[in-house]
């Protein structure tokens, strides 16, 4: 099959989009579950319904976050399982958590809590599989492009979910439950397809033509034995921790937006549920183009070194993002506040491409451990954020939300400055092979790209 790597990229993106959707869907449907819908048929909500208690809602988010913290654990003791088995297992778990959620919701708090835990547990696999696909299946000249597309699942998922949820919630025929059924079935189908075509070995995959196989493997190193992660050296590396700090700043703002923007837009800015769905989805749509476009430019480099290539878009996009978020809290006009919030989200969602690419360059073949550690940090952030938001926004007022936005602005600025000044975007010493004889090196002279594209490149600078 010609360009099989792009077909595999498509399957991976669709599968992970559904897995991501299953984690974030509750943040939108909870509006419908608490208040009924806005269709002609009114929905009665039991005054004893467990989601009418804000503490129970917080625990639903927390259960998902705990699942994210524990989700990477199987990767370190299930060595006997191939990656394709893990892909299907995590996808099936994510899909079944959505299919069973409406039933669990009717049974009460604890069954629903288990479903949310399962959704978070499955979503923790996203960065691990992304890293695997990029390291094994991506030519060096397309790594940032592939990374940006796969990380766009954090936009594809909410974009699809918010529109789907808004329509189902406003429908007198379907209801919010249909959102979960559609996502669950789609997740299982997409994960089965991804697992079927994926293989750990590029060399042994029967769907690849020889020319594309050599193109993918050009300049890469392979070894028959899996290397032991140098945990001590990795955990002492400042660049790894700076990247994780950047991820933390990103997650704080991203989780607040994805989980609470529907609540803020509907209950504070006073838009309808259907309008809330579309307004929440617009930034996700814009962010997809920004991520993919900038990801392709990161591969081109324009004569800059790896650090400068990453720092320039980071500073441009994050400075505009932070200023827009500041205006969201500062402005009283609900239309301008909404516009500024959408601008913030559209730009801020590019940060994971910078962080992930930095970790992959710095940690090389050991990057999977740092990226899995990042998912634990994301889970911890998701545990603390609902508690923090509940403490800072007890009355759900504009002034209280403004303080949340100002805090996030400060976090974004600090993490961006620290990354710019102190990070090192180059392979660390502890990533170099101990014995060169263990490695097979594929030379660029051995291959020619399936569809060569000539781009005049300026001379590279030092930084």
MITI-956554 format. One line per 5 residues: their letters; for each residue x, y, z of C-alpha. Coordinates in nm, 4 decimals. Example, Ala and Ser with C-alpha at 12.3 -4.5 7.8 and 13.67 -1.06 7.14 Angstrom:
2
AS> 1.2300,-0.4500,0.7800; 1.3670,-0.1060,0.7140
END
This chain:
463
XXXXX> 0.0000,0.0000,0.0000; 0.1421,0.3381,-0.1008; 0.1881,0.5863,0.1858; 0.0700,0.3295,0.4377; 0.2125,0.5399,0.7227
XXXXX> -0.0515,0.8069,0.6539; -0.3285,0.5482,0.6569; -0.1986,0.4256,0.9946; -0.1820,0.7857,1.1150; -0.5476,0.8314,1.0157
XXXXX> -0.6585,0.5191,1.2063; -0.4567,0.6199,1.5137; -0.6030,0.9716,1.5085; -0.9626,0.8497,1.4785; -0.9158,0.5904,1.7542
XXXXX> -0.7553,0.8357,1.9965; -1.0128,1.1022,1.9143; -1.2890,0.8714,2.0367; -1.0871,0.7738,2.3451; -1.0335,1.1406,2.4272
XXXXX> -1.4020,1.2164,2.3658; -1.5049,0.9539,2.6192; -1.3049,1.1341,2.8866; -1.4338,1.4872,2.8238; -1.7972,1.4097,2.7352
XXXXX> -1.9192,1.4257,3.0948; -1.8139,1.7922,3.1238; -2.0768,1.8810,2.8661; -2.3589,1.6353,2.9274; -2.3669,1.7171,3.2993
XXXXX> -2.5458,2.0408,3.2017; -2.8250,1.8383,3.0421; -2.8345,1.5833,3.3229; -2.8726,1.8506,3.5888; -3.1282,2.0748,3.4221
XXXXX> -3.3089,1.8754,3.1572; -3.2876,1.9874,2.7921; -3.4187,2.2766,2.5917; -3.6368,2.0801,2.3530; -4.0127,2.1022,2.3341
XXXXX> -4.0384,1.7943,2.5566; -3.9494,1.8936,2.9124; -3.7367,1.6507,3.1127; -3.8124,1.6008,3.4817; -3.5051,1.5883,3.7061
XXXXX> -3.5412,1.4153,4.0416; -3.4545,1.6635,4.3219; -3.2535,1.3828,4.4858; -3.0510,1.3195,4.1682; -2.6885,1.2776,4.2757
XXXXX> -2.5468,1.5189,4.0134; -2.7427,1.8094,4.1604; -2.4819,1.8044,4.4387; -2.1743,2.0004,4.3206; -1.9486,1.7835,4.5382
XXXXX> -2.0626,1.4702,4.3546; -1.9921,1.6426,4.0219; -1.6417,1.7216,4.1466; -1.5934,1.3565,4.2426; -1.6938,1.2474,3.8921
XXXXX> -1.4120,1.4589,3.7490; -1.1771,1.3344,4.0194; -1.2503,0.9681,3.9404; -1.1511,1.0326,3.5784; -0.8297,1.1973,3.6956
XXXXX> -0.7407,0.9059,3.9253; -0.7894,0.6753,3.6278; -0.5445,0.8878,3.4270; -0.2853,0.8596,3.7058; -0.3083,0.4795,3.7126
XXXXX> -0.3577,0.4252,3.3380; 0.0131,0.4108,3.2382; 0.0941,0.1385,3.4970; 0.0168,-0.1667,3.2740; 0.2787,-0.0539,3.0228
XXXXX> 0.5515,-0.1445,3.2733; 0.4453,-0.4958,3.3707; 0.2618,-0.6188,3.0575; 0.5816,-0.6655,2.8555; 0.4550,-0.9943,2.7137
XXXXX> 0.1724,-0.8147,2.5319; 0.2268,-0.6553,2.1914; 0.1365,-0.2904,2.1369; -0.1573,-0.3852,1.9134; -0.3115,-0.5887,2.2007
XXXXX> -0.2705,-0.2900,2.4325; -0.4244,-0.0574,2.1721; -0.7352,-0.2742,2.1485; -0.7541,-0.3328,2.5258; -0.7416,0.0370,2.6139
XXXXX> -0.9811,0.1227,2.3307; -1.2314,-0.1427,2.4358; -1.2170,-0.0244,2.7967; -1.2799,0.3333,2.6874; -1.5680,0.2344,2.4592
XXXXX> -1.7420,0.0138,2.7137; -1.7148,0.2877,2.9773; -1.9291,0.5130,2.7554; -2.1749,0.2452,2.6446; -2.2458,0.1504,3.0070
XXXXX> -2.2546,0.5045,3.1472; -2.6276,0.5798,3.0878; -2.7172,0.2562,3.2649; -2.4710,0.3314,3.5440; -2.6150,0.6811,3.5795
XXXXX> -2.9625,0.5360,3.6323; -2.8237,0.3059,3.9038; -2.6655,0.5882,4.1008; -2.3439,0.7596,4.2031; -2.1034,0.4658,4.2505
XXXXX> -2.1666,0.2811,3.9200; -2.1343,0.6108,3.7313; -1.8118,0.6858,3.9200; -1.6634,0.3536,3.8048; -1.7442,0.4360,3.4416
XXXXX> -1.5726,0.7727,3.4695; -1.2669,0.6054,3.6250; -1.2496,0.3624,3.3306; -1.2694,0.6498,3.0794; -0.9769,0.8268,3.2473
XXXXX> -0.7740,0.5055,3.2773; -0.8079,0.4386,2.9030; -0.7263,0.7949,2.8008; -0.3906,0.7748,2.9826; -0.2647,0.5606,2.6929
XXXXX> -0.2793,0.8475,2.4440; 0.0754,0.9825,2.4729; 0.2294,0.6357,2.5003; 0.0781,0.5181,2.1712; 0.1495,0.8558,2.0090
XXXXX> 0.5155,0.8289,2.1040; 0.5319,0.4679,1.9786; 0.3843,0.5553,1.6415; 0.6091,0.8589,1.5906; 0.9298,0.6807,1.6946
XXXXX> 0.8639,0.3633,1.4942; 0.6560,0.4712,1.1956; 0.7547,0.8298,1.1212; 1.0450,0.9473,0.9037; 1.2662,1.1954,1.0864
XXXXX> 1.1596,1.4722,0.8484; 0.7895,1.4256,0.9401; 0.8078,1.3685,1.3170; 0.6656,1.7052,1.4295; 0.3940,1.6870,1.1643
XXXXX> 0.2808,1.3424,1.2816; 0.3034,1.4509,1.6454; 0.0915,1.7610,1.5841; -0.1812,1.5638,1.4054; -0.2033,1.2962,1.6741
XXXXX> -0.1998,1.5527,1.9531; -0.4850,1.7293,1.7737; -0.7069,1.4523,1.9099; -0.7356,1.6756,2.2166; -0.9215,1.9140,1.9809
XXXXX> -1.0927,1.6623,1.7515; -1.2435,1.4896,2.0562; -1.4021,1.7934,2.2272; -1.4983,1.9446,1.8909; -1.6960,1.6358,1.7934
XXXXX> -1.8283,1.5798,2.1467; -1.9501,1.9345,2.2085; -2.1403,1.9508,1.8800; -2.2778,1.5984,1.9195; -2.3655,1.6580,2.2839
XXXXX> -2.5338,1.9899,2.2084; -2.7523,1.8358,1.9394; -2.8412,1.5238,2.1409; -2.9093,1.7272,2.4528; -3.1397,1.9654,2.2641
XXXXX> -3.3180,1.6826,2.0829; -3.6614,1.5659,2.1972; -3.5994,1.2284,2.0300; -3.2495,1.1183,2.1361; -3.1376,1.2795,2.4642
XXXXX> -2.7933,1.3031,2.6243; -2.7663,0.9220,2.6530; -2.7273,0.8888,2.2742; -2.4011,1.0838,2.2956; -2.2457,0.8072,2.5051
XXXXX> -2.3760,0.5251,2.2854; -2.2395,0.6829,1.9664; -1.8991,0.7515,2.1231; -1.8747,0.4041,2.2766; -1.9512,0.2121,1.9565
XXXXX> -1.7239,0.4397,1.7524; -1.4368,0.3895,1.9977; -1.4465,0.0102,1.9817; -1.4717,0.0036,1.6001; -1.1856,0.2530,1.5513
XXXXX> -0.9590,0.0808,1.8059; -1.0120,-0.2575,1.6379; -0.9092,-0.1114,1.3012; -0.6010,0.0622,1.4463; -0.4886,-0.2513,1.6304
XXXXX> -0.5399,-0.4696,1.3222; -0.3119,-0.2673,1.0946; -0.0515,-0.1617,1.3506; 0.2638,-0.3623,1.4209; 0.5615,-0.2998,1.6497
XXXXX> 0.8016,-0.3829,1.3668; 0.8100,-0.1639,1.0579; 1.0379,-0.4135,0.8857; 0.7884,-0.7021,0.9221; 0.4665,-0.5182,0.8329
XXXXX> 0.3219,-0.6718,0.5159; 0.1257,-0.3616,0.4158; 0.4382,-0.1555,0.3500; 0.6135,-0.1309,0.0179; 0.9918,-0.1619,0.0293
XXXXX> 1.0564,0.1986,-0.0772; 0.8362,0.3419,0.1987; 0.9860,0.1012,0.4526; 1.3369,0.2274,0.3800; 1.2147,0.5880,0.3831
XXXXX> 1.0654,0.5450,0.7312; 1.3745,0.3728,0.8702; 1.6315,0.6105,0.7193; 1.8731,0.7415,0.9823; 1.7044,0.5501,1.2651
XXXXX> 1.8568,0.3044,1.5100; 1.6997,-0.0274,1.5972; 1.7879,-0.2959,1.8473; 1.6511,-0.6423,1.9089; 1.6568,-0.6020,2.2861
XXXXX> 1.4549,-0.3381,2.4655; 1.6781,-0.0910,2.6478; 1.6411,-0.0310,3.0192; 1.5299,0.3224,3.0993; 1.8014,0.5137,3.2898
XXXXX> 1.5505,0.6392,3.5460; 1.8015,0.8201,3.7671; 1.9633,1.0137,3.4823; 1.6272,1.0956,3.3241; 1.4788,1.2226,3.6499
XXXXX> 1.7858,1.4419,3.7096; 1.7564,1.6093,3.3697; 1.6345,1.9692,3.4002; 1.4908,1.9823,3.0489; 1.2610,1.6878,3.1215
XXXXX> 1.1261,1.8593,3.4331; 1.0925,2.1945,3.2571; 0.8900,2.0262,2.9817; 0.6733,1.8566,3.2432; 0.6297,2.1956,3.4131
XXXXX> 0.5144,2.3364,3.0789; 0.2729,2.0457,3.0485; 0.1427,2.1263,3.3976; 0.0746,2.4888,3.3027; -0.0952,2.3698,2.9863
XXXXX> -0.3142,2.1176,3.1679; -0.4279,2.3706,3.4267; -0.5630,2.6040,3.1593; -0.6783,2.3294,2.9212; -0.8716,2.1298,3.1803
XXXXX> -1.0395,2.4425,3.3162; -1.1455,2.5320,2.9626; -1.2606,2.1896,2.8495; -1.4447,2.0996,3.1702; -1.5802,2.4385,3.2711
XXXXX> -1.6136,2.6496,2.9556; -1.9611,2.5018,2.8839; -2.0658,2.5937,3.2389; -1.9093,2.9421,3.2120; -2.0601,3.0132,2.8694
XXXXX> -2.4086,2.8938,2.9635; -2.4470,2.9948,3.3272; -2.2233,3.3052,3.3472; -2.2394,3.4461,2.9939; -2.6008,3.3237,2.9588
XXXXX> -2.5997,3.1496,2.6208; -2.8282,2.8564,2.5363; -2.7113,2.4938,2.5535; -2.6986,2.4634,2.1723; -2.5027,2.7910,2.1433
XXXXX> -2.2726,2.6718,2.4210; -2.1937,2.3551,2.2266; -2.0964,2.5412,1.9116; -1.9094,2.8256,2.0850; -1.7086,2.5746,2.2883
XXXXX> -1.6251,2.3816,1.9710; -1.5046,2.6725,1.7551; -1.1633,2.7074,1.9313; -1.1071,2.3344,1.8974; -1.1623,2.3653,1.5219
XXXXX> -0.9216,2.6587,1.4868; -0.6607,2.4914,1.7079; -0.6523,2.1898,1.4750; -0.5294,2.4051,1.1855; -0.2803,2.5893,1.4066
XXXXX> -0.1387,2.2637,1.5439; -0.1057,2.0891,1.2089; 0.0244,2.3963,1.0246; 0.2827,2.4860,1.2879; 0.3759,2.1199,1.3289
XXXXX> 0.4682,2.1032,0.9610; 0.6716,2.4229,0.9924; 0.8645,2.2735,1.2855; 0.9897,2.0009,1.0496; 1.1011,2.2600,0.7918
XXXXX> 1.2983,2.4579,1.0590; 1.3900,2.7447,0.8191; 1.7575,2.7201,0.9083; 1.7069,2.7465,1.2847; 1.8369,2.5053,1.5438
XXXXX> 1.5936,2.2759,1.7278; 1.5506,2.5006,2.0320; 1.4884,2.8212,1.8399; 1.2499,2.6322,1.6122; 1.0370,2.5454,1.9163
XXXXX> 1.0814,2.8673,2.1174; 0.9683,3.1131,1.8487; 0.6152,2.9727,1.7950; 0.5818,2.9121,2.1690; 0.6490,3.2748,2.2620
XXXXX> 0.4306,3.4156,1.9835; 0.1290,3.1945,2.0489; 0.1463,3.1869,2.4294; 0.1883,3.5639,2.4683; -0.1251,3.6193,2.2583
XXXXX> -0.3005,3.3362,2.4420; -0.2228,3.4759,2.7883; -0.3335,3.8269,2.6911; -0.6634,3.6957,2.5522; -0.7319,3.5002,2.8714
XXXXX> -0.6591,3.8116,3.0770; -0.9172,4.0044,2.8726; -1.1701,3.7238,2.9239; -1.1662,3.7962,3.2956; -1.1235,4.1735,3.2625
XXXXX> -1.3973,4.2612,3.0107; -1.7609,4.2943,3.1220; -1.9170,4.2622,2.7772; -2.0280,3.9007,2.7348; -1.9666,3.8945,2.3576
XXXXX> -1.6075,4.0208,2.3846; -1.5415,3.7952,2.6829; -1.6570,3.4987,2.4733; -1.4426,3.6034,2.1755; -1.1323,3.6438,2.3938
XXXXX> -1.1915,3.3045,2.5553; -1.2136,3.1406,2.2139; -0.8913,3.3132,2.0992; -0.7132,3.1916,2.4123; -0.8154,2.8305,2.3611
XXXXX> -0.7364,2.8364,1.9891; -0.3748,2.9390,2.0560; -0.3000,2.7663,2.3863; -0.3691,2.4164,2.2560; -0.0434,2.4218,2.0571
XXXXX> 0.1704,2.3855,2.3731; 0.1669,1.9993,2.3870; 0.3409,1.9844,2.0485; 0.6306,2.1892,2.1913; 0.6508,1.9894,2.5148
XXXXX> 0.6169,1.6453,2.3554; 0.8675,1.7195,2.0821; 1.1180,1.8523,2.3380; 1.0856,1.5384,2.5506; 1.1160,1.3132,2.2458
XXXXX> 1.4315,1.4897,2.1257; 1.5862,1.5039,2.4730; 1.4975,1.1530,2.5921; 1.4988,0.9815,2.2489; 1.4264,0.6082,2.2910
XXXXX> 1.3374,0.6622,2.6585; 1.0796,0.9354,2.5937; 0.7882,0.6989,2.6589; 0.8650,0.7023,3.0340; 0.8654,1.0832,3.0559
XXXXX> 0.5448,1.1063,2.8516; 0.3732,0.8480,3.0720; 0.4924,1.0444,3.3744; 0.3263,1.3442,3.2137; -0.0069,1.1610,3.2103
XXXXX> 0.0278,1.1061,3.5853; 0.0845,1.4805,3.6274; -0.2209,1.5467,3.4106; -0.4250,1.3167,3.6330; -0.3063,1.4916,3.9492
XXXXX> -0.3909,1.8282,3.7929; -0.7379,1.7025,3.7081; -0.7848,1.5841,4.0673; -0.6889,1.9200,4.2140; -0.8575,2.1482,3.9597
XXXXX> -1.2234,2.0654,4.0460; -1.1437,2.1205,4.4139; -0.9662,2.4465,4.3325; -1.2432,2.5706,4.1060; -1.5063,2.4827,4.3638
XXXXX> -1.3111,2.6811,4.6263; -1.2456,2.9837,4.4011; -1.5865,2.9942,4.2287; -1.8419,2.8998,4.4970; -2.1073,3.1368,4.3563
XXXXX> -2.0187,3.0964,3.9847; -1.9891,3.4749,3.9457; -1.7977,3.6736,3.6834; -1.5616,3.8260,3.9413; -1.4737,3.4849,4.0838
XXXXX> -1.4055,3.3416,3.7383; -1.1849,3.6437,3.6621; -0.9535,3.5447,3.9492; -0.9259,3.1932,3.8039; -0.8325,3.3377,3.4640
XXXXX> -0.5712,3.5733,3.6136; -0.4097,3.2818,3.7993; -0.3888,3.0830,3.4749; -0.2344,3.3811,3.2930; 0.0447,3.4014,3.5527
XXXXX> 0.1063,3.0265,3.5219; 0.1314,3.0435,3.1416; 0.3776,3.3332,3.1512; 0.6047,3.1736,3.4138; 0.6236,2.8322,3.2454
XXXXX> 0.6926,2.9865,2.9033; 0.9777,3.2013,3.0382; 1.1350,2.9099,3.2275; 1.1238,2.6899,2.9157; 1.2747,2.9616,2.6967
XXXXX> 1.5654,3.0334,2.9307; 1.6623,2.6954,3.0771; 1.5616,2.4109,2.8420; 1.8083,2.2201,2.6201; 1.6630,2.0750,2.3007
XXXXX> 1.9231,1.8120,2.2104; 1.9654,1.4392,2.2840; 2.0962,1.3843,2.6362; 2.4180,1.1945,2.7051; 2.2246,0.9135,2.8726
XXXXX> 2.0380,0.8376,2.5481; 2.3516,0.7314,2.3599; 2.3893,0.3543,2.3019; 2.6379,0.1800,2.5303; 2.7529,-0.0546,2.2548
XXXXX> 2.7270,0.0555,1.8944; 2.7305,-0.3068,1.7795; 2.3791,-0.3563,1.9162; 2.2379,-0.1138,1.6631; 2.1591,-0.1287,1.2962
XXXXX> 2.1899,0.2089,1.1253; 1.9829,0.2833,0.8164; 2.1640,0.5302,0.5940; 1.9965,0.8042,0.3962; 2.1988,0.6943,0.0929
XXXXX> 2.0149,0.3618,0.0977; 1.6755,0.5091,0.0213; 1.4832,0.7552,-0.1874; 1.1496,0.8973,-0.0699; 0.8363,0.7629,-0.2440
XXXXX> 0.7409,1.1159,-0.3486; 1.0505,1.3371,-0.3093; 0.9945,1.7065,-0.2459; 1.2854,1.9496,-0.2839; 1.2813,2.2474,-0.0457
XXXXX> 1.5754,2.4937,-0.0493; 1.7085,2.5048,0.3061; 1.9145,2.7891,0.4558; 2.2264,2.7115,0.6543; 2.1466,2.6051,1.0103
XXX> 2.2375,2.8314,1.2972; 2.3765,2.7135,1.6274; 2.0689,2.7570,1.8492
END
